[in-house]
């Protein structure tokens, strides 16, 4: 049984403190992920001399995040968010340290193992958004979640720019320059884990259970199958799951192949970098706006906003030539907005639709499926572009929006008839 205090807590005060702590940890986590991911493929290629193995670096990290999602959710379910999210960062730090050791030893397989463990920090970043909702009032739940998502902006933008100074810092230690960003990631993840483990008290999830008398039974089924069963029997949560999975799959599939499409047209790397920066800004910078909207007009209408942005993005990007940097930049910016609206609204629907005792498990299952689907979409995108072209990829991505529409339309009609 989860060990939560049964004494009443000031939910409003604890909630405000929780969000501040999560934002601080999320900034550090984002810095760590951004620094390491930026050079992971380069490091593996340097160690192995193989471009094929280099591509496995990102795959290992994404799969590591997917595999970590459920164990971290179970830990949150049994011991609270500070342990679930905090141990995700701690595992990421261990992975980063293993990559540094592998870089010094020239051991490519250990580097890939380290990248897999490194992915647990990405899982922690994702689960932190759910921790912001545990004590939030229903009418403020989406906004609280979106603020934590927004905090990722800082790390996502600053992290890759730390690569050069991190590399220079390795000279005194006699380590390869590409190991530097990972050593800095270790420091960032460790600091994030310590902040959560030491400062996230009282724990928001355990406090929410104590307030609502929803302490988890000792024999609760926390398996992945049970979590998906809970979601399948909750229509709102099922719509939320479909939204986050499709949003992530569409975003990853199109995003990873756009630089390849532009490169074939002779676009300079600097311009490609600007396009990706605009995409990242769309993903994170406006999330509080979508959180406010989801609380104001409802989660399901914001799912519709997400679909609208995605449709616009796929039309704009899909009709752009490989040299049309401005049009592709607009398309990827809209793609980022679609992902942001979908993540905020979908994640809040999962939280709204599942009872508190089952909530952490359902959230972990959603993150597992979201990250696994994103990894699959990224792999399939390369096959589609290689066989049929970038335009066909965007058309295939549009087809993925149909299941979300089929689930959302009855909800829109019901709301209109009410």
C-alpha positions, -999 to +999 in steps of 0.1 A: +000+000+000+013+035-009+025+053+022+008+086+022+000+108+051-037+109+059-035+144+074-051+171+053-027+192+032-031+226+018-036+214-018-033+248-033+000+256-016+015+222-023+004+224-059+021+257-065+053+244-049+051+212-069+049+230-102+078+252-093+100+222-084+089+203-115+098+233-137+133+235-122+138+197-127+124+199-162+148+226-172+177+205-160+163+174-176+158+192-209+193+206-208+207+171-202+186+154-230+193+183-255+231+182-249+234+144-253+210+138-281+227+165-302+259+144-304+249+108-297+249+098-333+282+115-340+298+098-311+287+063-321+298+070-357+332+081-344+336+050-323+323+025-349+332+042-382+297+032-394+269+055-404+244+026-399+254+021-363+253+059-358+216+059-365+211+033-338+221+059-311+188+079-314+169+046-318+184+033-286+176+064-267+139+065-279+134+028-271+151+033-237+125+060-230+097+038-240+109+008-220+114+030-189+080+046-190+061+017-174+086+009-146+088+045-137+050+048-136+048+017-113+074+033-090+052+065-090+022+043-082+038+026-053+061+053-038+051+086-053+061+109-081+094+120-066+107+085-068+091+077-102+104+108-119+135+112-098+147+077-106+142+083-143+167+112-141+190+091-120+189+062-146+196+087-173+227+099-154+240+064-151+234+060-189+253+092-196+282+081-174+283+048-192+285+067-226+315+087-213+333+056-202+325+039-235+338+069-254+371+068-235+374+030-241+362+030-277+334+005-268+306+011-292+282-015-277+285+000-242+278+034-258+246+021-272+237+005-239+244+039-223+221+056-248+194+032-239+196+040-202+200+077-212+165+075-227+150+070-192+156+108-186+133+115-216+107+093-200+111+113-167+106+145-186+074+132-201+061+118-167+068+151-150+039+167-168+015+143-152+029+150-118+018+186-122-019+174-125-021+153-093-032+181-070-044+206-096-081+215-096-099+200-126-104+235-141-067+242-139-053+208-147-044+214-184-027+247-176-005+231-148+005+203-172+013+228-200+036+249-178+058+219-171+058+210-209+068+247-216+098+244-193+113+219-217+117+248-242+148+261-223+166+228-223+156+220-259+170+253-272+200+258-249+212+221-246+225+217-282+243+250-279+264+236-250+280+210-272+311+231-281+320+244-246+313+209-232+337+194-257+364+219-248+360+211-211+371+175-218+407+185-228+418+188-192+404+153-185+419+137-215+385+125-228+371+127-263+354+160-270+321+143-279+320+128-244+317+163-229+280+169-236+272+135-219+293+144-188+274+177-186+242+157-190+252+135-160+255+166-139+221+180-151+203+147-146+219+142-111+209+177-101+173+172-114+170+139-095+183+154-063+159+183-065+129+159-069+140+134-043+148+161-017+124+189-024+092+173-038+077+169-004+049+163+003+046+141-028+018+153-050+004+119-059+005+105-024-010+138-011-039+135-037-046+100-025-046+110+011-070+139+004-094+118-016-092+086+004-079+067-027-049+049-013-039+021-037-048-014-027-018-036-021-029-061-047-036-035-074-028-048-109-001-025-124+007-045-155+008-029-189-022-050-201-042-039-171-034-002-177-045-005-213-076-022-202-084+007-179-079+032-207-100+011-232-129+012-208-128+050-203-139+068-235-122+101-226-089+084-218-091+064-250-095+096-270-066+111-250-044+080-257-052+081-294-044+118-296-010+116-279+001+085-299-010+099-333+004+134-325+038+120-316+039+096-346+029+122-371+054+147-356+083+124-355+077+108-389+076+141-407+102+159-386+130+134-389+128+133-427+124+170-434+162+178-430+169+149-454+143+164-479+159+198-476+194+185-479+186+168-512+176+203-525+209+217-516+197+237-486+225+250-463+228+233-429+223+267-412+189+271-428+179+235-419+189+243-383+167+274-383+137+253-396+142+227-369+145+255-343+112+269-354+097+235-351+109+231-316+095+265-307+062+254-320+064+222-299+070+238-265+068+276-265+030+279-269+020+250-247+006+273-219-017+288-245-031+253-253-033+245-216-054+277-210-076+268-240-081+232-228-093+245-194-113+273-209-132+257-238-125+220-231-101+193-239-119+178-269-121+211-288-083+215-283-079+180-298-097+195-328-073+224-328-044+199-329-059+181-359-064+214-376-027+224-371-016+190-383-037+191-414-024+226-423+012+214-416+009+184-438-006+204-467+020+231-464+050+208-460+038+181-483+034+205-513+068+222-507+097+214-530+130+204-514+144+239-520+114+257-504+129+265-470+104+291-461+074+269-469+089+239-451+097+261-421+061+272-419+050+236-422+072+224-394+062+252-372+026+242-376+036+206-371+051+216-337+019+235-328-002+204-336+020+182-314+018+207-285-020+210-286-024+173-290+000+165-261-016+189-237-052+181-245-046+143-249-026+140-217-052+159-197-080+137-211-061+106-199-058+121-165-095+132-165-108+099-177-090+075-153-097+071-115-069+082-092-058+047-081-052+037-117-040+070-130-002+066-128-003+032-145-025+045-173-002+075-178+029+053-180+012+030-205+003+060-226+039+073-226+052+038-235+029+035-265+036+071-275+074+067-275+073+033-291+050+045-319+072+075-324+103+053-328+084+031-353+071+062-372+107+075-375+119+042-389+090+038-414+093+074-425+128+067-440+114+037-459+085+057-473+106+087-484+132+064-500+105+045-519+079+071-528+091+106-517+084+132-490+049+141-504+037+105-499+051+106-464+029+136-455-001+120-471+004+088-451+008+109-419-026+126-427-042+091-427-031+086-391-053+115-381-085+096-391-088+074-359-086+105-337-113+121-358-135+090-355-132+091-317-135+128-313-165+136-336-191+118-314-178+138-284-181+171-304-217+162-314-226+153-279-212+186-266-231+205-293-264+188-284-260+194-247 
